Amino acid sequence: MSRPTETAPAPDATTPGDAPPDDASAVQAATSDDGAAPGEAPPPLAFPRLRAWAATVPWRTVGALASLLLFAVVLYVLHGLVEEVKLDDVKKAIAATPWSTLGVALAATAASYVALTGYDWFGILHIKRRDVGYPVAALASFTGYALSYTIGFQLVVAGAVRYRIYAGAGLGAAEVAAITAISALTLWLGIFFTLAIGLVTEAPDVSRLDGLPVSVNMAIGIAILAALAFYLLWISRRERAVTIEGYRLALPGVKSTGAQIVIGLVDLLGASFALWVLLPADAVIAFPTFAALFVVAMTLGMLSHAPGGAGVIEATVLIALPNLPADAVLASLLLWRVVYYLIPFTLALGLLGGSEFARRKGYFHRAGVMLAAVMRPVAPIVLGAAVFLGGIVLLISGALPAETDRLHVLRGFVPLPFVEASHLLASVVGVVLLVVARGLLRRLDGAYRIAQLLLAAGLVFSLVKGVDVEEAIVLGVVLALLTVNRRAFYRRASLWDQDLAPAWLAAVAIVLCGSVWLGFFAYRNVEYSNDLWWDFAYRGDAPRFLRASLAAGVAALAIGLHALLHRHSAPKASADAASGRVAEIVARSPRADANLAFLGDKRFLFSEAGDAFIMYQVQGRSWVAMGDPIGPADKVSELLWAFRELADQHGGWPVFYQASVARLPTYLDLGLSLLKLGEEARVELSKFTLEGKAGYEWRYVDRKASKEGLEVAIVPREQAAALLPELRRVSDVWMASKKVGEKGFSLGFWSESYLRHFDMAIVRHEGRIVAFANMWYGANKEEATVDLMRYLPDAPKGVMDALFVRLMLRAKADGYRWFNLGMAPLSGLVDHPLGPTWNRVGAFLFRYGDNFYNFEGLRTYKSKFSPVWEPRYLACPGGWVLPQILLDVTALIGGAPKRADEAMRAALLAEPKESAA
């Protein structure tokens, strides 16, 4: 919390709280919108109209629609390809596959995943962090890829898992991002090289598959090889680098790039060989040709964003192998998915849980507590994915026929209406689970409760609709894991108010369309008619599928319409209705700095109940909140998450300036890094006295002020309004003598509409006002302090010391507990060789930075009052964005205060309430 005492003078010195004498214009130049460095001309903008148009395009929505369109085309093609396929034939083909063939496929899968671990290990070597070790890289790579390959949403799942593991090993966000970029480069180099080799060496066979002339396929392969050769030549000339969000990442050299190509080649060859060996025995296709085909299928699968490329890979392989029986090829693809996706997925879950258990095994005493503590850091990711898969299971189960033997057992004790209703409701539950999974990823307590009810209902429906014991066991396990991880889902927010991303809606639509297609495929021999909708029987699988699909589709449509009509429904940072609410909340706050809300240079984000707010301002991409939320403690978590989401919706970085120690756990839960800004000084008034030896210095100051004729009085705000013209003259003279501009955001600036809210502390000498300060009070007499302090250069020496002493005595007499002296910047930072870089730099500036700012003098001055020191932090994203955030905060505080427009000022600065004093 910034305090006005930052402008309090050190004895016989200039005001220690004055802004550092750095040039505000230089700061503004450094943070200008054109991105040019200070003193440099902004870079020319190429195609400004095109860039302006591109900035208005909702690319996420366009990408989601493109994925849906690609999946729809693939589904249409796949339906035509398997029109004559029977489900029983697929089952027979799977049963006929030799165990030895499965063993070879498993070995090839293992080779592929070992190569995948090389992606991350190569990235670690490239950033020169060999100390992390290959086991950590292998764990992060394998678990991240295994989970994201199966679930989809690779950026969310793989990124979160990888960061969780690497952060525990001591890597920062920038280093993790560099590893991710190198891994992606390795993957694409392997894809292009594998495709080119297949096109060149097997051009005639590839031509029979894609219908293009041999010369064209060979030309494409040669062009890709030439592009790779040009890339190798380009990086061999000198060191090359790319810039990602301001972070410069050097590209690997020629030898390293060659190693990348080999790693990617081994990965893709292993994955493609695992499928090739599972193809029917009568498949006559060379492995290099099939590898080129497989690369195309995998690429299309990634572009579709479907979980595991479902449907896309199947359609591509079926098109490329038209001479093979479709049922046998589908059987091979299903087995390959079990071998390459499901088995590694299960193993990855076990490794991830084991990793968390190994970290925390010394802290658990009981099995339930142990499981909850182990799972909590990854519970939102793992359980969100598990619930999403549970929804898929229910939808697929609803599309396939029930087992005849189980239905015969069921007929004896479950009435037909219960069977029909359970089948229909199970599919609806499956659709809703797909949506609830996103809420679990966001740690919503509402999502937790609804997921529990849905999983329990799905478990019952699975048993009643067809005695699907396996399905019920899966849902039961997920429900048990969810129940023991209750503490991981603590954010109080409505599930249905969440802003569903277009990509998530597209994934729900893809899963639903896939299950519907699967049902029509399973019942392809049924003659469809209107009467079929009203056919109710124990063996009426097809009619039940139609009714369940319709119900699921209606549920999905309703959810989608609700999401589209309620986008960005989070609390808005508007001041239109804030005039009364701000004053009421501030009046109830024990924090004196809550009065910064009246300054008029901030926006506000209110809690859902309207009894708490965050005050903030936007500078560049930084959404900077001033201190902790103001309001009841139980609303803090809700507001902090809402603010983080609001910043994320606008592509900004959430920043909390002068965050307190009490809220640090929540800031860490938000995924933010912490930088210590300094320490805040608070004087315990019960111990402040002018008596005895402890009060000798302040007794001297008080007596000297009386001898020199200094009179200190607190003028109520109703009477202080008449003094504003004279106070303005004092302020103007003070500003001219200091040769600095007004500051803002974290401390007050001259504004009559702002100062009308407060009592004024006035210092008179020989009848004229020589100094003043506006008073801040906290509710329940928790603390008092001053904000804007100005004095005349010819005022008697020690005038501000006298003002502080008299104000502390007055606050003590009025029953206040603390007097806040504000923050001493960079104070309390530990200068240790093994400490963070920020601490070491800050400690150096604190000790030797007198030419820029009187850091040490300010700390010494405030220490004379024997205060209690409390740390204050900057909570913000770390990594390569940190320098820009620091510049944004500096520009926000050090630049001229931003004036609110008349409408916002009228709303925020309405007639003030009764003084809290």
C-alpha positions, 0 to 999 in steps of 0.5 A: 500500500502506497503511503503519502509519507513517501513524501515525508522529508528526511531531516535537513534533506529534500522530501524522501518520498519525492519521485526519483529524478528519472525523466518521465518522457523517457519512460513513456518512450520506452513503453510507447505503443510503437514498440521502439526503444528510447531514442529510436524511431518507431519501426515502419508498419508494413501493410497498415490496413492489412494489420488493422484488419487482422487485429479485428479478426477473432482468430480463436473463433475462426480457428474453432470454426475451421476445426469444426468444418474440417471435422465435418468434412472428415466425418462425411468422408469417413461415413461413405468409406465405412458404409458397408462395414459391420460392427461384428466384422470389426470385433472379429478382426480385432480378436484375430490379431496375433499377440506377437503383432501387438508386442511389436506394436508396443515396442514401436510405441515405446521407441516413439515415446522414448524419442518424444522425451528427446524433444524436451531433453534437447531443449534443456541442453539448448538452454544450458540447464543440464542440471535438471537431468534427463529423468525430469525431462523424460517425465515432463515430456512423456506425461505431457504428450501422453495426456494431451495426445489422448485428451486433446487441448494440447496447449492447456494440458501439456503446457500445464503438466510440463510447467508443473514438473519443470517449475518443481525442478527450478525452471522459470516460465521463460525457460519452460517456454523455450523448451516448448518452442524447441520441442515444437521445432523438433517435431515439425522438422521431423514431420517435414523430413519424414514426408519428404523422404516418403515422397521422393523414395516412394513416389510411384506408390504415393501417386497411386494413393493421392492420384497426383502424377509421380513427377508432382509428388517427387517435386513436392518431396524435393522442394521440402528437402530443398527448404530444409537444406536452405534452413540449414544453410541459413542457420550456418551463416551466423547465429539466428534467433526468434523473438517470442513475446519479447523473449529472444530465443537462439535457434540451434546450429547445423549439428544440433538441427541435424540431431533434431531431425533424427529425433523427430524422424525416430518418433514419427517412424515409431508411431507409424510402424506401430500402426503399419504392423497392425494392418491386415496381413494382406496389406501390400504397402511399403513402410516408407510410403505408409510413413509419408501417409501417416505424417499427413494423417497426423498433421490433419489430426492436429489441425482438427483439434479433435482428441487424439485426431479421432476420425481424421486419422481413420478417414485418411488411412481408409482413403489411402488403403481403398483395396483393403477391407474397411472392417479390418483396417478399422480394427487395426486403427482401434488396436493402434489407439489402445496401444499408442494412446490408451496404454501410455495415457494410463501409465502417464497418470500413474507417473504423474500421481507418483511424482506428486506423491514422492514430493510430499510423502513426508507430510501425510499421515492418513490415506485420505489426506495423503491422496488429497494432498498429492492430487491437489496441485494437478487435480484440476487438470487430471480430474477435468480430463477424467470428467471430460472422458467420462462424458465421452464414455457416456455418449459412446455407450449411448450410441452403441447397442447393449449386451444381449445377455445383460439386457436379459438379466435386466428385464427380470427386475427393471421396468422398461420405462426406467431403462428408456429414461436411463438411456436418454438421461445418460447421454444428456449427462455425458454432454453436460460433463463435457462442459463441467470439465472446463469448470473443473480446470478453472477450480470452480466449486460449482463445477465440483458439486455439479460434477459429483451429482452428474457422475453419481447419476451417470453411474446409476444410469449406466447400471439401469440402462444395460448393466454396464458395469465397466462404465459404472466402475470408471465413473465411480473411480472418477467420483471417488477421486473428485470427492477426496480432492474437494479443497482443490476446487475453491473458487466461488463462481457460477459454472454457467457464467463461465465464458466457454471458449470457442475451441471448447464448444467446438470440442463438445460439438466434435465429440457429440457428432462423433458419437452420433455418427458411431450410432448410425454406423452401428445401426446401419442395417436398420430401416429408419422411419417415423415410427421408429421414434415411438418404438419402446422395447428392451431390444429397441437399441436403435430407437433408444439411440435416436431419442438419446442423440436428440436429447443430447443434441438439444442439451448441447444446443442449449448450452452453446446458445447460453454460452454465446449469449452470455459471453464476457459475463464476468463483472465489468470494470464500469463506474456507471453505478459506482458512486455510492458503492465505492464510498460505502465499501471504503467507509467499511474498510480498515485499510486507510489506503482504500481512499485511493478509490476517490482519486478518479484515475482508476477503474473498478471491478466489483464482486458479484454481491457488490460489497467488494472491489478491485481498483486498477488501471491498464497500462499497455498490456499490464492490468495493474491492481492497486493493492489487495481487494477492498472488502470482506475477506471471503470475497477476495478469492472470487475477485482475484480470479475474476480480475485474472479472467478479465485481464486474460479476456483482453490479452493482458497481464494481471499485476497486483502492486503492493500486495500484502503478505496475507494474500500471497497464497492466493496470488501463487494459486493464480500462477503469479510470481512474487517480487518484493518491492520493499517494506511498509512502516506502521507505528503502533500508537499505543507505544508512541509517546513524548514522555521519558527517554523514548520520547526525547527526540519527539518532545524536542520537535514538539517544543521547538515547533511551539517556540517557532509559532507553528500551529497544527490543526485538523480542519473538517472537510466541510470547512476545508473546502473554503481553504482549497484556493490557498492550499492550491497556492502552497501546492503550486509553489511546492511543485515548482520548487521540486521540479517534478510532475504530479504522480498518481495511481498509488498516491494522491495528486492535486484534485479539488474534487478528490480533496473534498472527501477528506479532513485537512491537516493544516500547519500555520506560521504567523497566520499563514498556511505553510504546509498541509496534508489530507487525512486518511482513516481506516474503519474501526479506528484501525489506522490513520495516515496522510496522503498528499503533503505539500509545504512552502520552501520558506517554512520553518525547518522541521515543519513536517516532523512537527506535523507527524508528531502532532498527527500521531498524538491526535490519532492516539487520543482518538483511539486509533491503533496504527499510524501508517508511514508508507512504504520504503522502496527496496527496503528489506531485500536480502543481498545473498549470492544465492538469492533471486536476481531481483533481490540482489539488484534491489539491495544494490540500488538500496545501498548505492542508488542515492543519485536516483532516489534516497532509498536508504535515507527514507528507510532511516527517517521512518525507522526513527519512529520505531515502526513495525515493518511489513513486506509489500510485493509485486505479484505478476507473471514472470519470465520475459514479460517482467521487464515490460510490466515493470516499465508499465507500472513505472509509467503508470505511477510516474507519469502524469495522472490520467484524468477520468472523463466527466461521466466517470468522474461524476459517478466516482466523485459524487457527494461524499459520505460522512467522514470515517473519522 
